C-alpha cells in the first residue's frame, strides 16, 4: 500500500513539473511588449467590417532571433464579432514595433473583446496574452423606431379595453370598490410579492456583478413590477372569471403604479442595477392610464346608449378579444424577433417560475382571505399574466446603452409569452375535464350576458 501511494505521488509531481514547464508567464518570450488599440472601444454594426489601427511595441525576443514567434489577433466571442490576424516577427521593425490595420467583422449584436496573443512555433503550448483588451460592441444594423411599437401596441390595448368596457356591470363594480378586498389582494400581489419573487430569482440566476447580468436582473424586476394589461382581462373572460374584478384590479394597479414604480426603483432597483440614472416615464404611464380609463368609460357608455352595437360586441366578444390579443402579441414579438437569439436556460427558468409562483401565492392569499373560487382564480390570473409592453418602456427609460438594451429584452418578452402559454394550458385542461364552468354569479357567461342585455332593452320604454 505504501509503495502504491509513493508511486501515485511521483506521478502527480511529474505531471506538475511538466505542466509548469509549458506554462508561460507574460514577458518570458519577448519581454514586456505593449498594445495600443488607438481607442477605448470599438463599435460597429452587425454585418459591418471595420479596420482599426493597432500598434505593438517593445517586442524583444528572449531566445534566438525571434523567427519562431508570431502574434495572433482574435476576438474572444466569435459569435458576436470575428477577427483572425496573424503577424510574423519578420514584419516587425528593428526596434521591435509593428503598426497596421486589423479587420474586425461584426456578426451578431452583443459584446466581445479583441485580444492579442504571442505564440512560439518551438513551444506551441507557450501562449502569452496581453493584459489589455479592446471592448467590442456590435449593434443591430436594422432598427425599427421604438415609438412604432409603443404607439401601435397602446392602440391595440386600448381597443381591447374599449371592448371589455361594454361588458362591465356598474352595480358589481360599485360593490368591488365599496369592499375592495379583491383589489387589495391584487395590489399586494403585484407590488409586494411579485417584486420580491423577481428580486430573489434574479439574484439566484444572475449572481455575478457584471453589467449585463445586472441589466438582466433589472429586466426581470421590471417585468414583475409592471401591472398586467388587457391580456389578463381577456384570460379572465375565457376562464369564466370575474371580469369586473379583473378590470377593476388592472385599472387600480395602473393608477397606483405611478406611485409604486418610483418607490420600488428608489428602494430596490439600485440594489439590482448599479446606476443612478434610473428614471420612471411618468408621461407615458400617466397618459396610458388616463386612456385606459377613458376607453373603459366609452365602453360602458356604448352599452347604455347604443344597445345594438353592444349586442354585437357581446356576441363576438371572445373572437374580437382573441384577434386583438394575437395582434398585440404578434406585433411585439415580430418587431423584436431578434431577442430570441439570447434565450438561455436562466431566462427559461425565470419565465416559468415567476408566473407560476405568482399564481400560487395570489391564489393562496385569496383563499386565506375567504375569497370565492371565481375571485381567487381571477386574481391569480391577474397576477400571473405578465405585461409585455410596459417593461420595455421602463427599460427604455433606464437609459441602457445599445446593445445592452437589445440583450435584455428577451426577459420581458419571453416571460410574457410563457405566462400566456401557461394560461392556455390551464384553459385546455379545464375544458378537457369539464372544469371550465361558472362557479358563481360573478363568473363570466356571454350567453347570460346577452339574455340580461336583451331583457333590459325589452323593458326600456
C-alpha positions, 0 to 999 in steps of 0.5 A: 500500500505504501509503495502504491501511494509513493508511486501515485505521488511521483506521478502527480509531481511529474505531471506538475513539473511538466505542466509548469514547464509549458506554462508561460508567464507574460514577458518570458518570450519577448519581454514586456511588449505593449498594445495600443488599440488607438481607442477605448472601444470599438463599435460597429454594426452587425454585418459591418467590417471595420479596420482599426489601427493597432500598434505593438511595441517593445517586442524583444525576443528572449531566445534566438532571433525571434523567427519562431514567434508570431502574434495572433489577433482574435476576438474572444466571442466569435459569435458576436464579432470575428477577427483572425490576424496573424503577424510574423516577427519578420514584419516587425521593425528593428526596434521591435514595433509593428503598426497596421490595420486589423479587420474586425467583422461584426456578426451578431449584436452583443459584446466581445473583446479583441485580444492579442496573443504571442505564440512560439512555433518551438513551444506551441503550448507557450501562449502569452496574452496581453493584459489589455483588451479592446471592448467590442460592441456590435449593434443591430444594423436594422432598427425599427423606431421604438415609438412604432411599437409603443404607439401601435401596441397602446392602440391595440390595448386600448381597443381591447379595453374599449371592448371589455368596457361594454361588458362591465356591470356598474352595480358589481363594480360599485360593490368591488370598490365599496369592499375592495378586498379583491383589489387589495389582494391584487395590489399586494400581489403585484407590488409586494410579492411579485417584486420580491419573487423577481428580486430573489430569482434574479439574484439566484440566476444572475449572481455575478456583478457584471453589467449585463447580468445586472441589466438582466436582473433589472429586466426581470424586476421590471417585468414583475413590477409592471401591472398586467394589461388587457391580456389578463382581462381577456384570460379572465373572460375565457376562464369564466372569471370575474371580469369586473374584478379583473378590470377593476384590479388592472385599472387600480394597479395602473393608477397606483403604479405611478406611485409604486414604480418610483418607490420600488426603483428608489428602494430596490432597483439600485440594489439590482442595477448599479446606476443612478440614472434610473428614471420612471416615464411618468408621461407615458404611464400617466397618459396610458392610464388616463386612456385606459380609463377613458376607453373603459368609460366609452365602453360602458357608455356604448352599452347604455346608449347604443344597445345594438352595437353592444349586442354585437360586441357581446356576441363576438366578444371572445373572437374580437378579444382573441384577434386583438390579443394575437395582434398585440402579441404578434406585433411585439414579438415580430418587431423584436424577433431578434431577442430570441437569439439570447434565450438561455436556460436562466431566462427559461427558468425565470419565465416559468417560475415567476408566473407560476409562483405568482399564481400560487401565492395570489391564489393562496392569499385569496383563499386565506382571505375567504375569497370565492373560487371565481375571485381567487382564480381571477386574481391569480390570473391577474397576477400571473399574466405578465405585461409585455409592453410596459417593461420595455418602456421602463427599460427604455427609460433606464437609459441602457446603452445599445446593445445592452438594451437589445440583450435584455429584452428577451426577459420581458418578452419571453416571460410574457409569452410563457405566462400566456402559454401557461394560461392556455394550458390551464384553459385546455385542461379545464375544458378537457375535464369539464372544469371550465364552468361558472362557479358563481354569479360573478363568473363570466357567461356571454350567453347570460350576458346577452339574455340580461342585455336583451331583457333590459332593452325589452323593458326600456320604454 
